[in-house]
Amino acid sequence: MTVSAAAPVETLHRSGRPLLLAASLATLGRGRGDPCHRVTPDGALWRTSLMPAGPVTYRLVQRDPTSVHCRAWGPGAVEFADTLPDLLGERDEATGFAPRHPKLAEAHRRCPGLRIPRTGRVFEVLVPTILEQKVHGIAARASWRRLVGAHGAPAPGPAPAGMRVPPPAEVWRRIPSWEFHRAGVDPKRSRAIVTAAAVADRLEQTVAMAPEEAAARLRAVPGIGVWTAAEVAQRALGDADAVSVGDFHLAAMVGWSLLGRPLDDPGMVEYLEPLRPHRYRAIRLLEVTGQAVKPKFGPRTAVTDHRSH
């Protein structure tokens, strides 16, 4: 570990309702080797971020069912501490969510502390999401590790070994095409990242927009479609209704889990409509409670190596 002499910014967040830290923030990680997201053997969640004020490393520990202790290091620590309630889903309200399906009703009863987090860092969430477009998750996560490892800054404070702060937009803009290629990223995805980096400031403005307006702003960038915009909205904007239409597995999973048969995207959208504005919440509840089902009928999707193209 690299230890900084600077004292951490400490916060004890007490919520007025149940809070499941690990389950709520699990979607922010990009695999076990994510250099920006780490769960240590003691159960602590370590993450890094690049705040407007500078980089930050933070360590979150659940103290009891309604409180989380946070220590943050780096130039962005004070600014991050102000955003901690959003990250822990204090803006997220399940008011009006009363699913009739027995599985969803039971999942909601079992997990009253599940929250939809809101990082507020749009471009930071967008880059790994673009890397996950139309490729196997294993390959996308390997690309993320390689690129952040090469271009991210060391995490401030006593971060676990190997943790890095994600690069700023101006760094992503300067990464040469051949380096994306070596990281297994095809030209379509690398162009989308570089193009988004050029308008990163405008994308960050979506945190203050209504969901429909934010989605339109994101999708105006070439290479960002419905799926990518929804994945960003779920994590950066805390949108409990954003459905990842176009996901390779999602529609079938929803169908098998709730109807005992597969659905396509239009069928999934129609079926989930009565759950608006909590459609993504319903999906997360299925995942967190282990009730997400999708039978395996054949071999897994092959991992495509774009470096040979």
TORDRENDO-124171 format. One record per residue (C-alpha): residue number from 1; residue in three letters; chain; x, y, z. Coordinates in steps of 0.1 Angstrom, whole numbers, plus 5000, padded with zeros to 4 digits. Layout:
// residues N
- NUM / ALA / A / X / Y / Z;
...
END
This chain:
// residues 309
- 1 / MET / A / 5000 / 5000 / 5000;
- 2 / THR / A / 5011 / 5036 / 4993;
- 3 / VAL / A / 5005 / 5056 / 5025;
- 4 / SER / A / 4999 / 5093 / 5023;
- 5 / ALA / A / 5007 / 5116 / 5053;
- 6 / ALA / A / 4976 / 5136 / 5047;
- 7 / ALA / A / 4948 / 5129 / 5072;
- 8 / PRO / A / 4917 / 5114 / 5057;
- 9 / VAL / A / 4883 / 5132 / 5056;
- 10 / GLU / A / 4861 / 5111 / 5078;
- 11 / THR / A / 4823 / 5109 / 5076;
- 12 / LEU / A / 4797 / 5087 / 5093;
- 13 / HIS / A / 4766 / 5087 / 5072;
- 14 / ARG / A / 4735 / 5078 / 5091;
- 15 / SER / A / 4704 / 5071 / 5070;
- 16 / GLY / A / 4668 / 5072 / 5082;
- 17 / ARG / A / 4661 / 5039 / 5065;
- 18 / PRO / A / 4678 / 5005 / 5058;
- 19 / LEU / A / 4708 / 5006 / 5036;
- 20 / LEU / A / 4726 / 4977 / 5019;
- 21 / LEU / A / 4760 / 4991 / 5010;
- 22 / ALA / A / 4775 / 4961 / 4992;
- 23 / ALA / A / 4745 / 4952 / 4971;
- 24 / SER / A / 4737 / 4988 / 4962;
- 25 / LEU / A / 4772 / 4997 / 4950;
- 26 / ALA / A / 4781 / 4963 / 4934;
- 27 / THR / A / 4771 / 4976 / 4899;
- 28 / LEU / A / 4798 / 5002 / 4900;
- 29 / GLY / A / 4826 / 4976 / 4899;
- 30 / ARG / A / 4840 / 4963 / 4866;
- 31 / GLY / A / 4851 / 4928 / 4876;
- 32 / ARG / A / 4874 / 4916 / 4903;
- 33 / GLY / A / 4905 / 4932 / 4889;
- 34 / ASP / A / 4889 / 4967 / 4885;
- 35 / PRO / A / 4917 / 4991 / 4894;
- 36 / CYS / A / 4890 / 5017 / 4906;
- 37 / HIS / A / 4869 / 4994 / 4927;
- 38 / ARG / A / 4880 / 4969 / 4953;
- 39 / VAL / A / 4865 / 4948 / 4981;
- 40 / THR / A / 4891 / 4938 / 5007;
- 41 / PRO / A / 4890 / 4907 / 5029;
- 42 / ASP / A / 4878 / 4928 / 5058;
- 43 / GLY / A / 4846 / 4936 / 5038;
- 44 / ALA / A / 4856 / 4973 / 5032;
- 45 / LEU / A / 4847 / 4988 / 4998;
- 46 / TRP / A / 4875 / 5009 / 4983;
- 47 / ARG / A / 4869 / 5031 / 4953;
- 48 / THR / A / 4886 / 5059 / 4934;
- 49 / SER / A / 4872 / 5088 / 4914;
- 50 / LEU / A / 4883 / 5120 / 4897;
- 51 / MET / A / 4863 / 5148 / 4912;
- 52 / PRO / A / 4864 / 5184 / 4898;
- 53 / ALA / A / 4886 / 5193 / 4927;
- 54 / GLY / A / 4910 / 5164 / 4920;
- 55 / PRO / A / 4915 / 5126 / 4926;
- 56 / VAL / A / 4900 / 5108 / 4956;
- 57 / THR / A / 4903 / 5074 / 4972;
- 58 / TYR / A / 4875 / 5064 / 4996;
- 59 / ARG / A / 4869 / 5035 / 5018;
- 60 / LEU / A / 4833 / 5026 / 5028;
- 61 / VAL / A / 4824 / 5002 / 5057;
- 62 / GLN / A / 4789 / 4994 / 5068;
- 63 / ARG / A / 4786 / 4999 / 5105;
- 64 / ASP / A / 4750 / 4988 / 5111;
- 65 / PRO / A / 4718 / 4985 / 5090;
- 66 / THR / A / 4715 / 5022 / 5085;
- 67 / SER / A / 4750 / 5037 / 5087;
- 68 / VAL / A / 4782 / 5037 / 5067;
- 69 / HIS / A / 4816 / 5050 / 5077;
- 70 / CYS / A / 4837 / 5067 / 5050;
- 71 / ARG / A / 4873 / 5077 / 5049;
- 72 / ALA / A / 4885 / 5097 / 5019;
- 73 / TRP / A / 4920 / 5108 / 5008;
- 74 / GLY / A / 4933 / 5131 / 4982;
- 75 / PRO / A / 4925 / 5166 / 4968;
- 76 / GLY / A / 4889 / 5156 / 4959;
- 77 / ALA / A / 4882 / 5141 / 4994;
- 78 / VAL / A / 4862 / 5171 / 5008;
- 79 / GLU / A / 4842 / 5174 / 4976;
- 80 / PHE / A / 4835 / 5137 / 4975;
- 81 / ALA / A / 4823 / 5137 / 5011;
- 82 / ASP / A / 4796 / 5162 / 5001;
- 83 / THR / A / 4783 / 5137 / 4974;
- 84 / LEU / A / 4784 / 5107 / 4997;
- 85 / PRO / A / 4746 / 5107 / 5004;
- 86 / ASP / A / 4739 / 5106 / 4966;
- 87 / LEU / A / 4763 / 5077 / 4962;
- 88 / LEU / A / 4746 / 5058 / 4990;
- 89 / GLY / A / 4712 / 5063 / 4973;
- 90 / GLU / A / 4696 / 5089 / 4996;
- 91 / ARG / A / 4678 / 5104 / 4966;
- 92 / ASP / A / 4665 / 5070 / 4956;
- 93 / GLU / A / 4629 / 5064 / 4968;
- 94 / ALA / A / 4609 / 5033 / 4963;
- 95 / THR / A / 4577 / 5051 / 4970;
- 96 / GLY / A / 4549 / 5037 / 4949;
- 97 / PHE / A / 4568 / 5005 / 4941;
- 98 / ALA / A / 4543 / 4977 / 4949;
- 99 / PRO / A / 4550 / 4949 / 4924;
- 100 / ARG / A / 4523 / 4922 / 4921;
- 101 / HIS / A / 4545 / 4894 / 4909;
- 102 / PRO / A / 4552 / 4872 / 4939;
- 103 / LYS / A / 4590 / 4870 / 4931;
- 104 / LEU / A / 4593 / 4908 / 4929;
- 105 / ALA / A / 4571 / 4913 / 4960;
- 106 / GLU / A / 4592 / 4889 / 4980;
- 107 / ALA / A / 4625 / 4903 / 4968;
- 108 / HIS / A / 4613 / 4938 / 4977;
- 109 / ARG / A / 4603 / 4926 / 5012;
- 110 / ARG / A / 4637 / 4909 / 5017;
- 111 / CYS / A / 4658 / 4938 / 5005;
- 112 / PRO / A / 4643 / 4971 / 5018;
- 113 / GLY / A / 4679 / 4985 / 5019;
- 114 / LEU / A / 4687 / 4981 / 4982;
- 115 / ARG / A / 4694 / 5016 / 4967;
- 116 / ILE / A / 4702 / 5029 / 4932;
- 117 / PRO / A / 4734 / 5048 / 4936;
- 118 / ARG / A / 4742 / 5081 / 4920;
- 119 / THR / A / 4779 / 5088 / 4914;
- 120 / GLY / A / 4773 / 5121 / 4896;
- 121 / ARG / A / 4804 / 5113 / 4875;
- 122 / VAL / A / 4790 / 5108 / 4840;
- 123 / PHE / A / 4820 / 5105 / 4818;
- 124 / GLU / A / 4838 / 5083 / 4844;
- 125 / VAL / A / 4809 / 5058 / 4841;
- 126 / LEU / A / 4805 / 5062 / 4803;
- 127 / VAL / A / 4840 / 5050 / 4793;
- 128 / PRO / A / 4838 / 5014 / 4808;
- 129 / THR / A / 4803 / 5012 / 4796;
- 130 / ILE / A / 4814 / 5019 / 4760;
- 131 / LEU / A / 4841 / 4993 / 4764;
- 132 / GLU / A / 4813 / 4968 / 4773;
- 133 / GLN / A / 4794 / 4974 / 4740;
- 134 / LYS / A / 4788 / 4942 / 4720;
- 135 / VAL / A / 4817 / 4923 / 4735;
- 136 / HIS / A / 4821 / 4896 / 4762;
- 137 / GLY / A / 4824 / 4911 / 4797;
- 138 / ILE / A / 4857 / 4894 / 4803;
- 139 / ALA / A / 4873 / 4912 / 4773;
- 140 / ALA / A / 4858 / 4945 / 4782;
- 141 / ARG / A / 4871 / 4943 / 4818;
- 142 / ALA / A / 4905 / 4934 / 4805;
- 143 / SER / A / 4905 / 4964 / 4783;
- 144 / TRP / A / 4894 / 4987 / 4812;
- 145 / ARG / A / 4922 / 4973 / 4834;
- 146 / ARG / A / 4949 / 4978 / 4808;
- 147 / LEU / A / 4939 / 5013 / 4798;
- 148 / VAL / A / 4933 / 5026 / 4833;
- 149 / GLY / A / 4965 / 5009 / 4844;
- 150 / ALA / A / 4985 / 5027 / 4817;
- 151 / HIS / A / 4968 / 5061 / 4818;
- 152 / GLY / A / 4953 / 5065 / 4852;
- 153 / ALA / A / 4971 / 5081 / 4882;
- 154 / PRO / A / 4981 / 5062 / 4914;
- 155 / ALA / A / 4953 / 5063 / 4939;
- 156 / PRO / A / 4959 / 5088 / 4968;
- 157 / GLY / A / 4961 / 5076 / 5004;
- 158 / PRO / A / 4965 / 5040 / 5017;
- 159 / ALA / A / 4948 / 5024 / 4987;
- 160 / PRO / A / 4951 / 4987 / 4981;
- 161 / ALA / A / 4980 / 4978 / 4958;
- 162 / GLY / A / 4972 / 4984 / 4921;
- 163 / MET / A / 4944 / 5009 / 4925;
- 164 / ARG / A / 4943 / 5038 / 4901;
- 165 / VAL / A / 4923 / 5069 / 4895;
- 166 / PRO / A / 4905 / 5069 / 4861;
- 167 / PRO / A / 4920 / 5093 / 4836;
- 168 / PRO / A / 4903 / 5126 / 4828;
- 169 / ALA / A / 4886 / 5132 / 4795;
- 170 / GLU / A / 4916 / 5151 / 4780;
- 171 / VAL / A / 4938 / 5120 / 4786;
- 172 / TRP / A / 4913 / 5097 / 4769;
- 173 / ARG / A / 4912 / 5120 / 4739;
- 174 / ARG / A / 4950 / 5117 / 4735;
- 175 / ILE / A / 4952 / 5079 / 4736;
- 176 / PRO / A / 4964 / 5068 / 4702;
- 177 / SER / A / 4944 / 5043 / 4681;
- 178 / TRP / A / 4971 / 5017 / 4682;
- 179 / GLU / A / 4970 / 5017 / 4720;
- 180 / PHE / A / 4933 / 5011 / 4721;
- 181 / HIS / A / 4940 / 4983 / 4696;
- 182 / ARG / A / 4965 / 4967 / 4719;
- 183 / ALA / A / 4940 / 4968 / 4747;
- 184 / GLY / A / 4916 / 4949 / 4725;
- 185 / VAL / A / 4893 / 4978 / 4717;
- 186 / ASP / A / 4879 / 4979 / 4681;
- 187 / PRO / A / 4878 / 5012 / 4662;
- 188 / LYS / A / 4841 / 5018 / 4667;
- 189 / ARG / A / 4844 / 5017 / 4705;
- 190 / SER / A / 4876 / 5037 / 4706;
- 191 / ARG / A / 4860 / 5064 / 4684;
- 192 / ALA / A / 4830 / 5066 / 4707;
- 193 / ILE / A / 4853 / 5071 / 4737;
- 194 / VAL / A / 4874 / 5098 / 4720;
- 195 / THR / A / 4843 / 5116 / 4707;
- 196 / ALA / A / 4826 / 5115 / 4741;
- 197 / ALA / A / 4858 / 5129 / 4757;
- 198 / ALA / A / 4856 / 5159 / 4734;
- 199 / VAL / A / 4822 / 5168 / 4748;
- 200 / ALA / A / 4827 / 5155 / 4783;
- 201 / ASP / A / 4817 / 5188 / 4799;
- 202 / ARG / A / 4783 / 5188 / 4782;
- 203 / LEU / A / 4778 / 5152 / 4792;
- 204 / GLU / A / 4784 / 5160 / 4829;
- 205 / GLN / A / 4755 / 5185 / 4827;
- 206 / THR / A / 4731 / 5156 / 4824;
- 207 / VAL / A / 4732 / 5152 / 4862;
- 208 / ALA / A / 4709 / 5182 / 4865;
- 209 / MET / A / 4685 / 5171 / 4837;
- 210 / ALA / A / 4653 / 5152 / 4836;
- 211 / PRO / A / 4658 / 5115 / 4826;
- 212 / GLU / A / 4645 / 5119 / 4791;
- 213 / GLU / A / 4666 / 5150 / 4785;
- 214 / ALA / A / 4697 / 5134 / 4799;
- 215 / ALA / A / 4692 / 5103 / 4777;
- 216 / ALA / A / 4688 / 5125 / 4746;
- 217 / ARG / A / 4720 / 5144 / 4754;
- 218 / LEU / A / 4739 / 5112 / 4759;
- 219 / ARG / A / 4725 / 5095 / 4727;
- 220 / ALA / A / 4734 / 5126 / 4706;
- 221 / VAL / A / 4771 / 5114 / 4708;
- 222 / PRO / A / 4779 / 5090 / 4679;
- 223 / GLY / A / 4785 / 5056 / 4693;
- 224 / ILE / A / 4762 / 5060 / 4723;
- 225 / GLY / A / 4728 / 5042 / 4719;
- 226 / VAL / A / 4699 / 5032 / 4741;
- 227 / TRP / A / 4718 / 5005 / 4760;
- 228 / THR / A / 4748 / 5027 / 4768;
- 229 / ALA / A / 4727 / 5056 / 4779;
- 230 / ALA / A / 4706 / 5034 / 4802;
- 231 / GLU / A / 4737 / 5019 / 4818;
- 232 / VAL / A / 4751 / 5053 / 4825;
- 233 / ALA / A / 4718 / 5066 / 4838;
- 234 / GLN / A / 4716 / 5037 / 4863;
- 235 / ARG / A / 4750 / 5044 / 4878;
- 236 / ALA / A / 4758 / 5081 / 4873;
- 237 / LEU / A / 4723 / 5095 / 4875;
- 238 / GLY / A / 4707 / 5071 / 4899;
- 239 / ASP / A / 4678 / 5064 / 4875;
- 240 / ALA / A / 4657 / 5036 / 4890;
- 241 / ASP / A / 4637 / 5033 / 4858;
- 242 / ALA / A / 4664 / 5030 / 4831;
- 243 / VAL / A / 4662 / 4997 / 4813;
- 244 / SER / A / 4692 / 4984 / 4793;
- 245 / VAL / A / 4673 / 4976 / 4761;
- 246 / GLY / A / 4696 / 4958 / 4737;
- 247 / ASP / A / 4714 / 4938 / 4764;
- 248 / PHE / A / 4723 / 4903 / 4751;
- 249 / HIS / A / 4709 / 4886 / 4782;
- 250 / LEU / A / 4685 / 4909 / 4799;
- 251 / ALA / A / 4652 / 4903 / 4781;
- 252 / ALA / A / 4655 / 4866 / 4783;
- 253 / MET / A / 4664 / 4868 / 4819;
- 254 / VAL / A / 4634 / 4889 / 4828;
- 255 / GLY / A / 4612 / 4865 / 4808;
- 256 / TRP / A / 4625 / 4833 / 4824;
- 257 / SER / A / 4626 / 4848 / 4859;
- 258 / LEU / A / 4590 / 4862 / 4859;
- 259 / LEU / A / 4571 / 4843 / 4832;
- 260 / GLY / A / 4590 / 4810 / 4828;
- 261 / ARG / A / 4597 / 4817 / 4792;
- 262 / PRO / A / 4621 / 4840 / 4772;
- 263 / LEU / A / 4611 / 4875 / 4761;
- 264 / ASP / A / 4626 / 4897 / 4734;
- 265 / ASP / A / 4633 / 4934 / 4739;
- 266 / PRO / A / 4598 / 4947 / 4729;
- 267 / GLY / A / 4582 / 4920 / 4750;
- 268 / MET / A / 4603 / 4929 / 4780;
- 269 / VAL / A / 4596 / 4966 / 4776;
- 270 / GLU / A / 4558 / 4959 / 4774;
- 271 / TYR / A / 4559 / 4935 / 4804;
- 272 / LEU / A / 4578 / 4959 / 4826;
- 273 / GLU / A / 4557 / 4990 / 4817;
- 274 / PRO / A / 4534 / 4987 / 4848;
- 275 / LEU / A / 4565 / 4990 / 4870;
- 276 / ARG / A / 4575 / 5024 / 4857;
- 277 / PRO / A / 4593 / 5044 / 4872;
- 278 / HIS / A / 4609 / 5014 / 4890;
- 279 / ARG / A / 4617 / 4991 / 4862;
- 280 / TYR / A / 4655 / 4990 / 4868;
- 281 / ARG / A / 4648 / 4986 / 4905;
- 282 / ALA / A / 4628 / 4954 / 4898;
- 283 / ILE / A / 4657 / 4940 / 4877;
- 284 / ARG / A / 4682 / 4947 / 4904;
- 285 / LEU / A / 4660 / 4930 / 4930;
- 286 / LEU / A / 4659 / 4899 / 4909;
- 287 / GLU / A / 4697 / 4899 / 4906;
- 288 / VAL / A / 4704 / 4907 / 4943;
- 289 / THR / A / 4681 / 4881 / 4957;
- 290 / GLY / A / 4694 / 4854 / 4933;
- 291 / GLN / A / 4660 / 4850 / 4915;
- 292 / ALA / A / 4674 / 4861 / 4881;
- 293 / VAL / A / 4671 / 4830 / 4860;
- 294 / LYS / A / 4683 / 4822 / 4824;
- 295 / PRO / A / 4687 / 4786 / 4814;
- 296 / LYS / A / 4718 / 4777 / 4794;
- 297 / PHE / A / 4711 / 4760 / 4762;
- 298 / GLY / A / 4745 / 4761 / 4745;
- 299 / PRO / A / 4781 / 4772 / 4748;
- 300 / ARG / A / 4790 / 4806 / 4762;
- 301 / THR / A / 4796 / 4835 / 4739;
- 302 / ALA / A / 4832 / 4834 / 4726;
- 303 / VAL / A / 4856 / 4861 / 4737;
- 304 / THR / A / 4866 / 4881 / 4706;
- 305 / ASP / A / 4902 / 4893 / 4704;
- 306 / HIS / A / 4901 / 4926 / 4684;
- 307 / ARG / A / 4939 / 4929 / 4686;
- 308 / SER / A / 4943 / 4906 / 4656;
- 309 / HIS / A / 4919 / 4927 / 4634;
END
